[in-house]
Amino acid sequence: MKTLDVFDSPCDSAGWELAGEALVPGAGGGALQQDWAYGVIAAGAGRRVRRLEIRQGTERIGLAQAIGRRGLWLISRGPVF
């Protein structure tokens, strides 16, 4: 079995949207809570935002946007596989 690795994503907003569309063609990259703009709004409300890539070897197999508040991190409606 191959291991999964999770990294902070180097993507900017355009790259995040393209990566999401590549993972889930025709679905706009998954749920609203995994959209870049949702993270921008959360950050504006004082939340911490981390955008993560899930890889199996060299292949990107998922994305996850985590929203943090008071030590608790939530990946709502994700990750996107």
N, C-alpha and C positions, 0 to 999 in steps of 0.2 A: 504494500500500500504506500502511495506517495504521501508525503507530508504536505500540509497546507501552511503557507507563510502569510502573515499579515503585515503590511507596511503602510506608512503614511503615503498617501497618493501624491505624486508630483504634478498632477493635472491642474490646469487652470480651469475656469468655468467652461470654456468651449471644449477642452479636452475631456472634462468630466461628462459632459452631455454626449459627446461622441463615443466615449467608452461605454456608457450606459446603453446607448442605442445599439452598439455592437453586441452587447450581451443579451439584450432583449429586443430584437428587431421589430419595429412597428408598434412598440408599446411606449415609445417616448422615454425609454430608460428606466421604467419602473414606477413605483409609487411617488406621489407628491413629496412625501417626507424624505425621499432620497434625492430630490432635486437640489441643484446648487442654490437656487434662489431661496429655497426653504431654509437652508443653512445660513444664508446671508441675513434673513429676517430673524432667525434665532440668535445670531451673533449680535444683531442690533438690539435685541431684548436682553442682552447681558449673558447669554449662554455661551459656553465654549463649544467649538465645532471641530471635529476631526473627520477628515475624509480618508478612508482606508481602501487599499487594494488587497484582494485575496488572490494569492497565486499558488499554483500547483506546478512546481518546477519553474519554468520560464513563462508559462501560460497564465494570463490573467483570467480567472474564472469567476470573479465577483467583485463588487464594490459595496461599500457601506459608509453611510454618513452617520456619525455618532454625535449626539447632542448631550453636552454635559452641564450639570447643575448641582452644586453642593456635594461633589464627590460621587454622584451617580451618573452613569453614562447610559443613554438609551439609543438603541438602533431601531427606530420605529419603522415598521413596514419594510424591513430589509433584513439582510443584505440583498442586493440585486445579483442573481446568478443567471 
